[in-house]
Amino acid sequence: MALQPSLQRALVIAGTYDAPHTLDIFLDYVCPFSAKLSLAIDGVLKPLFAPGGKYAGKVKVIFRNQVQPWHGSSTFVHEAGLAVARIAPEEFWKFSLALFAAQRDYYDIPVSTLTPTQIREKLAALVAETLGDDKAAPFKDLVTLKSTPNGGVDVTDDLKYTIKFSRQNGIHVSPTVLWDGLIANEISSSWGEREWTEFLEKKVTA
């Protein structure tokens, strides 16, 4: 499916953008099932779609930010991911994996006494730890409120794009996976190498 040009370098996390088949994978950074699926993406799918892999040039994976507002910090963690997509697109997936690994720090109760500014500071510390101190300052700049009283931050438009995309395609929960534009309900966050291999053998036709 389509992806706005400014996000293509970051959000195509496996394979190449011109691959004929697409896995759109909708993930929420504070969803434990999304975290589980992220490990399969990294350990199973990326090698299959990388140069030399069985499906190199045939399938791509697009990370779709799935903000789930019933989790109070979901907006902030997805802002963080989109900010990294701007300042270091080649390291977006690395940061995403780090955020999934630290997701318990952003669950409802741990952040219940923090202000939005404190949550963003916490995320900036994770950026520094994961990507280096030099990335923290530009990250903070992108997630700092500095426009009109209700104007959001510099990545708010990117956040709106991802949310509108989910809504128009009827995506409600994470993880949800689309194969070539259609929801593949059979895909589970519990899938390992065997299940993914069987799925791809049936689906890859080009």
Order of alpha helices (4+ residues) and beta strands (2+ residues): alpha-beta-beta-alpha-alpha-beta-alpha-alpha-alpha-alpha-alpha-alpha-beta-beta-alpha
